Amino acid sequence: MIGRFGRRLGLAIAFTLAFHAGAALAQLTPGEDATATLAHADATKTSDHPAFMDTVARLGRDVPRLTAAQRAHLHYLEAWQVAYAGNYEAAVPLLEAVIGGSSDTTLRFRATATLINILGIGHRYQEAFSRLTELTDSLPEVSDPQARLQGLGEAAQMLTSAGQYDIAAEYAERMIESTPAGDSACKGTFIKLHALYRGKRIEGADPRFTQGIAACEAAGENLIANALRADVAEGTIHAGHAAEAVAMLEKHYPAVVRDQYPSLISQFESLLAEGHWQTGDVDAAEKYAHAAVDSSIAGEYSEPMAVALRTLYLAAKRRGDFRASTDWLERYMQADKGYLDDVTARALAYQVVKQQVTSSRMEADALDRQNQILHLQREVDRRSMETSRLYILLLLTVLAAIGLWLVRTKRSQLRFMRMARRDSLTGICNRQHFVEEATQTLQNVRKNGKPSCLILFDLDHFKLVNDTYGHAEGDWVLLRVVAECRDHILEGDVFGRLGGEEFGILLPNADETAGAKRADMIRTALAAPPAGGPSTAHVTASFGVACTSRHGEQLDRLLAKADEALYRAKAAGRNRVEIALPDEPLSESVSREAMPAASSTWAARH
């Protein structure tokens, strides 16, 4: 087995020559315990990374003198270093060789945890979450405290990437509680604070960040301390204190570069670019933005890359370089879409694997029940009439179990159908579902001979909100808009998000006056300053109203007429309500005299 293991790991040498070739010719010193040396290198691989690389390179030159267990440990550390350097594709087969060839269960567990991390980085999310399920199921059997900490940490980080922030924080808390007495809980603290921060449970100014940074520095874990500082800096920038964030980032940037961890380097450079842009230092912003793009892992779309590309676009636009700004904008939009698609893919992969695990367990339960039935049937045959009632009861149990399984499966299918018909951010109808519901509603109202009104509205200058406050703030604005609208929507109304910041409301059994009045009530509510909550951005909206009494009962025509009215509202100054013009012009468009209800509030401007 050991020979086959060594052959499978032959590929490791090709990817570790870089640090083998640069190391001194020294090998194991007389009396040196290779097991202890490997354990020390393993424990300090992030706190003293240069020394770790020297140790791995030195032991790599003396492989024939190592035992099988020591060689397996060395190969694991070599694979870890390949992944740390960003060569994930090469690290996967190296780790799989350790998992398949080592006889040490603890080492196989650790290699699996590292492999899960790499699969996640490599966008193989479904495979990563499948392996994570197996890893967490085996956690109770893991006795080695460091391996247990690694498994809990990997679970917490993968769940954070899938948007399961509360569950991730629970795993990180278990990691902290499992830290042996006398050891630092730095890594668990970082993972917990990062999950809470990404889930908007805490802000970057939370004092726990300062405590966590101090604890990590005391433990010599400067890499993790700087990862915590990245979250603090991001929160500080978003809070409007960019100069303070820039000072902290520049102070620790050399240490981050020295640790040679590509993703953290790119994150620091992206934050420096954003911070300098907000302080008005365009040259520095461009310098760090270029550096962030260059240090990003090839082929990866990440949030730091998207922020850096947006900074380069804004800088080129300010210089008046139209061609460069267009190129940077195109790359930014591609990176931003790629990053958001990746976030969605992670969340979907988690849900798919969760559903598969649930179904597998239900099937296992069903099979177990069937085995029990077979056993009891033998008892029935032996006892005959005495056990006949029990036999019937067991059959009913089987049917109930199968029925429950079918009901749960059907519920899962219905849930996925609802997800497909709802906007993922706001929970209201998406465009396709809105069209279907509105069409059906118009058909029903037509039978009663009553009019209906269609309201279209679009948020004014919403792109400026995203550019100024960020996409997270933009999402909170959209959620607030939907919440305000719900206060003015009646039972039977159809409400949906038709595009990025465009919404539609169909009011059945409402004439033009009622529709315009309702639109103005919503406009007034949206124009009011935000009353607390996570969103501080102030937005207004422009409205277009079209009624079936003027334009017919075809949804396409109502949408077109309402859209024309909406753009007239935009052209007339925004933050106003416009009524769709009749097909045959009267003396003029619907005037204030002809429509007393269309009061001056409908034409309110900024």
C-alpha positions in Angstrom: 0.0 0.0 0.0 2.8 2.4 0.9 4.5 1.9 -2.5 1.3 2.6 -4.3 0.7 5.7 -2.1 4.2 7.0 -3.0 3.6 6.5 -6.7 0.2 8.3 -6.5 1.9 11.2 -4.8 4.7 11.5 -7.3 2.9 14.5 -8.8 3.6 16.3 -5.5 7.2 16.6 -6.4 6.5 18.5 -9.6 4.6 21.2 -7.6 7.0 21.4 -4.6 10.3 21.8 -6.6 10.0 25.6 -6.2 10.7 25.5 -2.5 12.8 22.3 -2.6 15.2 23.9 -5.2 15.5 27.1 -3.2 16.2 25.4 0.1 19.6 24.8 1.6 21.1 21.3 1.1 20.7 20.5 4.8 18.5 17.6 5.6 17.6 16.0 8.9 20.1 16.9 11.5 21.6 14.1 13.7 19.1 13.3 16.5 16.3 15.4 14.9 12.8 13.9 15.5 11.1 14.2 12.1 7.7 13.6 13.6 8.1 16.6 16.0 9.5 18.8 13.2 6.5 18.0 11.0 4.1 18.7 13.9 5.8 22.1 14.6 5.7 23.1 10.9 2.0 22.0 10.7 1.1 24.1 13.8 2.9 27.3 12.5 2.1 27.1 8.8 0.1 30.3 8.9 1.8 32.1 11.8 5.3 31.7 10.4 4.8 30.8 6.8 8.4 31.3 5.5 9.8 29.0 8.2 7.1 26.5 7.3 8.2 26.5 3.7 11.8 26.1 4.7 11.0 23.1 6.9 8.9 21.4 4.2 11.6 21.9 1.6 14.3 20.6 3.9 12.4 17.4 4.8 11.4 17.0 1.2 15.1 16.4 0.4 15.3 13.6 2.9 12.2 11.6 2.0 13.9 8.1 1.9 14.8 8.4 5.6 11.2 9.2 6.7 8.8 6.6 7.9 5.6 5.9 6.0 3.5 8.0 8.5 6.1 10.8 8.3 6.0 10.7 4.5 2.2 10.9 4.4 2.3 13.9 6.8 4.9 15.6 4.6 2.9 15.0 1.5 -0.2 16.5 3.1 1.8 19.6 4.1 3.1 19.9 0.5 -0.4 19.7 -0.9 -1.6 22.3 1.6 1.2 24.6 0.4 0.2 24.2 -3.2 -3.3 25.2 -2.3 -2.1 28.1 -0.2 -0.2 29.4 -3.2 -3.4 29.5 -5.2 -2.7 26.4 -7.4 -6.0 24.7 -6.5 -6.3 22.5 -9.6 -2.9 20.9 -8.8 -3.7 20.6 -5.1 -6.8 18.4 -5.6 -5.1 15.2 -6.9 -2.4 15.6 -4.2 -5.0 15.7 -1.4 -7.0 12.9 -3.0 -3.8 10.8 -3.0 -3.4 11.4 0.8 -7.0 10.5 1.5 -6.8 7.4 -0.6 -3.3 6.2 0.5 -2.7 7.1 4.1 -3.6 4.6 6.9 -3.9 7.5 9.4 -7.6 8.3 9.9 -6.8 11.6 11.5 -4.6 12.7 8.5 -7.3 11.5 6.0 -9.9 13.6 7.9 -7.6 16.7 7.8 -6.9 16.1 4.1 -10.6 15.8 3.4 -11.3 19.1 5.2 -8.6 20.9 3.1 -10.0 19.3 -0.1 -13.5 20.6 0.8 -12.0 24.1 1.0 -10.3 23.8 -2.4 -13.4 22.3 -4.1 -15.4 25.3 -2.8 -12.8 27.7 -4.2 -12.8 25.8 -7.5 -16.6 26.3 -7.8 -17.3 22.6 -7.4 -19.8 23.4 -4.7 -22.1 20.4 -4.9 -19.2 18.1 -4.5 -17.8 20.2 -1.7 -21.1 20.2 0.3 -21.5 16.5 -0.3 -18.1 15.8 1.2 -18.8 18.3 4.0 -21.9 16.4 5.0 -19.7 13.2 5.3 -17.1 15.2 7.2 -19.6 16.6 9.8 -21.2 13.2 10.2 -17.8 11.7 11.2 -16.9 14.6 13.6 -18.1 12.6 16.7 -15.6 9.9 15.9 -12.6 12.3 15.7 -10.6 12.4 18.9 -7.6 14.5 17.7 -8.4 18.1 18.9 -6.6 19.8 16.1 -8.3 17.7 13.4 -11.6 18.4 15.1 -11.0 22.1 15.1 -10.1 22.0 11.4 -13.3 20.1 10.6 -15.5 22.5 12.6 -13.7 25.5 11.0 -14.2 24.1 7.5 -17.9 23.5 8.1 -18.3 27.1 9.4 -16.5 28.6 6.4 -18.4 26.6 3.8 -21.7 27.5 5.4 -20.6 31.2 5.5 -19.9 31.0 1.7 -23.5 29.6 1.2 -25.1 32.4 3.1 -25.9 30.2 6.1 -24.4 32.7 8.6 -26.2 31.7 11.8 -25.4 28.0 11.4 -21.8 29.0 10.5 -21.5 31.0 13.6 -22.8 28.1 15.7 -20.1 25.8 14.2 -17.4 28.5 14.9 -18.6 28.7 18.5 -18.2 24.9 18.8 -14.7 25.4 17.4 -14.0 28.0 20.1 -15.4 25.7 22.9 -13.3 22.8 21.6 -10.0 24.7 21.7 -7.7 22.9 24.2 -6.8 24.8 27.3 -3.8 27.0 26.8 -4.2 27.2 23.0 -5.5 30.3 21.2 -9.1 30.4 19.9 -7.9 32.9 17.2 -9.1 31.0 14.2 -12.5 30.1 15.7 -13.0 33.8 16.7 -12.2 35.0 13.2 -14.6 32.6 11.5 -17.4 33.5 13.9 -16.9 37.2 13.6 -16.6 37.0 9.8 -19.8 35.0 9.6 -21.7 37.5 11.8 -20.3 40.4 9.8 -21.2 39.0 6.4 -24.6 38.2 7.8 -25.0 41.8 8.9 -25.4 40.6 12.5 -22.5 42.9 13.6 -20.7 45.9 12.2 -17.0 46.4 11.6 -16.8 48.8 14.6 -17.9 45.9 17.0 -15.4 45.8 19.9 -15.2 42.0 19.5 -13.1 42.6 16.3 -10.5 44.6 18.4 -10.4 41.8 21.0 -10.1 39.1 18.2 -7.2 41.0 16.5 -5.4 41.3 19.8 -5.9 37.6 20.6 -4.5 36.6 17.2 -1.5 38.8 17.4 -0.7 37.4 20.9 -0.9 33.9 19.4 1.4 34.9 16.5 -1.4 34.5 14.0 -0.8 37.7 12.1 -2.4 36.4 8.9 -5.7 35.8 10.6 -5.4 39.1 12.5 -5.1 40.9 9.1 -8.1 39.0 7.8 -10.1 40.4 10.7 -8.7 43.9 9.9 -10.0 43.5 6.3 -13.6 43.2 7.7 -13.0 46.1 10.1 -11.7 48.2 7.2 -14.6 47.4 4.9 -17.1 48.4 7.6 -15.1 51.6 8.4 -15.2 52.6 4.7 -18.9 51.9 4.4 -19.5 53.9 7.5 -17.9 56.9 5.8 -14.5 56.9 7.6 -12.3 56.0 4.6 -9.2 57.8 5.8 -9.1 55.9 9.0 -9.5 52.6 7.1 -6.7 53.5 4.6 -4.3 54.3 7.4 -4.9 50.9 9.1 -4.7 49.0 5.8 -1.5 50.7 4.6 0.1 50.0 8.0 -0.4 46.3 7.7 -0.2 45.9 3.9 3.5 44.9 3.9 2.9 42.1 6.4 0.0 40.8 4.2 2.3 40.8 1.1 4.9 39.0 3.1 2.5 36.2 4.1 1.9 35.5 0.3 -1.8 34.6 0.6 -3.3 35.8 -2.7 -6.9 36.2 -1.7 -6.1 38.4 1.3 -3.6 40.4 -0.7 -6.3 41.1 -3.3 -8.8 42.0 -0.6 -6.4 44.5 1.1 -5.6 46.1 -2.3 -9.2 46.3 -3.3 -10.1 48.0 0.1 -7.2 50.4 -0.3 -8.4 51.3 -3.8 -11.9 51.9 -2.5 -10.7 53.9 0.5 -8.4 56.1 -1.5 -11.2 56.8 -4.0 -13.5 58.0 -1.3 -10.7 60.2 0.1 -10.2 61.7 -3.3 -6.7 60.3 -4.0 -7.5 59.0 -7.5 -3.9 58.1 -8.4 -3.5 55.9 -5.3 -6.9 54.4 -5.9 -5.9 53.4 -9.4 -2.6 52.0 -8.2 -4.1 49.7 -5.7 -7.0 48.8 -8.0 -4.6 47.6 -10.6 -2.7 45.7 -8.0 -5.9 44.0 -6.8 -6.8 42.9 -10.3 -3.2 41.6 -10.9 -3.1 39.7 -7.6 -6.5 38.1 -8.0 -6.5 34.4 -8.9 -6.8 33.9 -12.6 -10.2 32.9 -13.8 -11.9 33.8 -10.5 -14.6 36.4 -10.0 -14.5 37.8 -6.5 -16.0 40.7 -4.6 -12.5 42.4 -4.3 -12.0 42.1 -8.1 -15.4 43.6 -8.8 -14.7 46.6 -6.4 -11.3 47.1 -8.0 -12.7 47.1 -11.5 -15.4 49.6 -10.5 -12.8 51.9 -9.0 -10.8 51.8 -12.3 -13.9 52.5 -14.3 -14.8 55.5 -12.0 -11.2 56.8 -12.2 -11.1 56.6 -16.1 -14.5 58.2 -16.2 -13.3 61.1 -14.1 -10.3 61.6 -16.3 -12.6 61.7 -19.4 -11.0 58.7 -20.9 -14.1 57.3 -22.6 -12.5 54.3 -24.2 -10.8 53.1 -21.0 -13.8 53.8 -18.9 -16.0 51.7 -21.3 -13.5 48.9 -21.1 -13.3 48.9 -17.3 -17.1 49.2 -17.0 -17.5 46.1 -19.2 -15.0 44.2 -17.2 -16.6 45.4 -13.9 -20.1 44.3 -15.0 -18.8 40.9 -16.1 -16.9 40.4 -12.8 -19.9 41.7 -10.7 -22.3 39.4 -12.5 -19.8 36.5 -12.2 -19.5 37.1 -8.5 -23.2 37.3 -7.9 -23.8 34.2 -10.0 -21.2 32.4 -7.9 -22.9 33.5 -4.7 -26.2 32.1 -6.0 -24.5 28.9 -7.2 -23.1 28.3 -3.7 -26.5 28.8 -2.0 -28.2 26.6 -4.5 -25.6 23.8 -4.2 -26.1 23.9 -0.4 -29.9 23.6 -0.8 -29.6 20.8 -3.3 -27.2 18.7 -1.2 -29.3 19.4 1.9 -32.3 18.1 0.0 -30.4 15.1 -1.3 -29.3 14.2 2.3 -32.8 14.6 3.6 -34.2 12.3 0.8 -31.4 9.8 1.4 -32.1 9.6 5.1 -35.8 9.3 4.5 -35.2 6.5 2.0 -32.9 4.8 4.6 -35.6 5.2 7.2 -38.1 3.6 4.7 -35.8 0.7 4.0 -35.2 0.2 7.7 -38.9 0.1 8.3 -39.3 -2.4 5.5 -36.6 -4.6 7.1 -38.5 -4.4 10.3 -41.7 -5.4 8.5 -40.0 -8.5 7.0 -38.8 -9.5 10.5 -42.3 -9.0 11.9 -43.8 -10.9 9.1 -41.8 -13.9 10.1 -43.2 -13.5 13.6 -46.7 -13.2 12.1 -46.2 -16.6 10.3 -45.0 -18.2 13.5 -47.8 -16.9 15.7 -50.5 -16.9 13.1 -53.8 -15.5 14.4 -52.2 -14.1 17.6 -50.1 -11.6 15.6 -52.6 -10.8 12.8 -53.6 -7.5 14.3 -50.0 -6.4 14.7 -49.4 -7.3 11.0 -52.2 -5.0 9.9 -50.9 -2.2 12.1 -47.4 -2.5 10.7 -48.8 -2.4 7.1 -50.5 0.8 8.0 -47.3 2.2 9.5 -45.5 1.4 6.2 -48.2 3.2 4.2 -48.1 6.2 6.6 -44.3 6.3 6.2 -44.5 6.2 2.5 -47.3 8.7 2.5 -45.2 11.0 4.7 -42.2 10.6 2.4 -44.4 11.5 -0.6 -45.9 14.5 1.2 -42.5 15.8 2.1 -41.2 15.3 -1.4 -44.2 17.1 -2.8 -43.7 19.9 -0.4 -40.1 20.2 -1.5 -41.2 20.3 -5.1 -43.8 23.0 -4.3 -41.2 25.0 -2.4 -38.8 25.0 -5.4 -41.7 26.0 -7.6 -42.5 28.9 -5.4 -38.8 29.9 -5.4 -38.9 29.9 -9.2 -41.9 32.2 -9.2 -40.7 34.7 -6.6 -38.0 37.4 -6.8 -35.1 36.0 -4.8 -34.4 39.3 -3.0 -37.8 40.8 -2.2 -40.0 37.7 -2.2 -42.7 39.3 -4.4 -43.6 38.1 -7.9 -40.9 38.0 -10.5 -41.6 39.4 -14.0 -42.8 36.1 -15.5 -45.1 35.3 -12.5 -46.4 38.9 -12.5 -47.4 38.7 -16.2 -49.2 35.3 -15.6 -51.1 36.6 -12.5 -52.0 39.9 -14.0 -53.2 38.3 -17.2 -55.5 35.9 -15.2 -56.7 38.7 -13.0 -57.6 40.9 -16.0 -59.6 38.0 -17.5 -61.5 37.5 -14.3 -62.3 41.2 -13.9 -63.4 41.5 -17.6 -66.3 39.1 -16.8 -67.6 41.6 -14.2 -67.4 44.6 -16.6 -65.3 46.6 -14.2 -62.1 48.6 -15.0 -58.6 47.8 -13.7 -55.5 49.9 -13.4 -51.9 49.1 -14.0 -49.2 51.0 -12.1 -45.6 50.9 -13.2 -42.9 52.7 -11.1 -39.2 53.0 -11.4 -36.8 54.2 -8.6 -35.1 57.5 -9.5 -31.3 57.5 -9.8 -31.1 54.0 -8.3 -27.7 53.4 -10.0 -26.3 56.3 -8.0 -27.4 54.6 -4.8 -25.5 51.4 -5.8 -22.4 53.4 -6.9 -22.4 55.6 -3.7 -23.4 53.1 -1.0 -22.7 49.7 -2.6 -24.9 46.9 -3.8 -25.7 45.7 -0.2 -27.2 49.1 0.5 -29.1 49.0 -2.8 -30.6 45.7 -1.7 -31.8 47.2 1.6 -33.4 50.1 -0.4 -35.3 47.6 -2.6 -36.5 45.7 0.5 -37.7 49.0 2.1 -39.5 49.9 -1.1 -41.4 46.6 -1.1 -42.2 47.0 2.6 -43.7 50.5 1.9 -45.7 49.2 -1.0 -47.2 46.4 0.9 -48.8 48.9 3.3 -50.8 50.2 0.3 -51.6 47.0 -1.5 -55.0 45.3 -1.0 -56.0 41.7 -1.2 -56.4 40.7 -4.8 -53.8 43.2 -6.1 -50.9 41.8 -8.1 -47.5 43.1 -7.1 -44.2 42.2 -8.8 -40.6 43.2 -9.5 -40.3 43.6 -13.3 -36.6 44.4 -13.4 -33.7 45.8 -11.4 -35.5 48.8 -9.8 -38.8 48.6 -11.8 -42.0 47.4 -10.2 -45.6 46.8 -11.3 -48.9 46.7 -9.5 -52.2 45.6 -11.0 -55.3 47.0 -9.2 -58.5 45.0 -10.2 -61.8 46.8 -9.9 -60.1 50.2 -9.8 -60.8 53.1 -12.1 -58.3 55.7 -13.3 -58.9 58.1 -10.4 -58.5 55.3 -7.8 -55.4 54.0 -9.5 -53.8 57.5 -9.7 -54.6 58.1 -6.1 -53.1 54.8 -5.0 -50.0 55.5 -7.0 -49.6 58.9 -5.4 -50.0 57.4 -1.9 -47.2 55.0 -2.6 -45.0 57.8 -4.2 -45.5 59.9 -1.0 -44.5 56.9 1.2 -41.4 56.2 -0.8 -40.3 59.9 -0.9 -40.4 60.1 2.9 -37.0 59.9 4.6 -36.1 56.4 5.9 -37.3 56.0 9.5 -34.4 54.0 11.0 -33.5 50.5 9.8 -30.4 49.3 8.0 -30.9 51.5 4.9 -30.0 55.2 5.1 -30.2 56.0 1.3 -33.1 58.3 0.4 -34.8 57.5 -2.9 -37.9 58.6 -4.9 -39.8 57.0 -7.7 -41.6 57.9 -10.9 -45.0 56.4 -11.7 -47.0 55.6 -14.8 -50.7 54.6 -14.6 -52.8 53.0 -17.4 -56.5 52.0 -17.1 -58.5 49.4 -19.1 -61.3 51.9 -19.6 -59.0 53.9 -21.9 -56.6 51.3 -23.3 -58.3 48.0 -23.3 -57.8 44.8 -21.3 -54.7 43.4 -23.0 -51.8 43.4 -20.5 -49.2 44.1 -23.2 -50.9 47.3 -24.2 -51.4 48.4 -20.6 -47.8 47.8 -19.9 -46.8 49.8 -23.0 -49.1 52.7 -22.1 -48.1 52.7 -18.4 -44.4 52.6 -19.5 -45.0 55.7 -21.7 -46.5 57.5 -18.8 -43.7 56.5 -16.5 -41.1 57.9 -18.9 -43.1 61.1 -19.2 -42.9 61.3 -15.4 -39.1 60.9 -15.6 -38.8 63.5 -18.3 -41.0 65.9 -16.3 -38.7 65.9 -13.3 -39.2 62.5 -11.5 -40.9 61.8 -8.2 -44.4 62.2 -9.8 -47.4 60.3 -11.1 -48.4 60.5 -14.8 -51.6 59.1 -16.3 -51.3 57.3 -19.7 -52.6 59.5 -22.5 -55.8 58.4 -24.3 -55.5 56.7 -27.6 -57.3 59.7 -29.3 -56.0 63.0 -27.8 -58.5 65.2 -26.1 -57.7 68.8 -25.8 -54.5 67.8 -24.0 -53.3 65.0 -21.7 -55.3 64.4 -18.6 -55.4 67.8 -17.0 -55.9 68.8 -13.4 -59.3 70.3 -14.3 -60.4 67.0 -16.0 -59.0 64.9 -13.2 -59.6 66.7 -9.8 -58.2 63.7 -8.0 -54.9 64.2 -9.9 -53.8 66.8 -7.4 -50.6 68.7 -7.2 -49.1 65.9 -5.2 -49.0 63.7 -8.3 -46.7 66.1 -10.0 -44.5 66.7 -7.0 -40.8 67.2 -7.9 -37.6 66.7 -6.0 
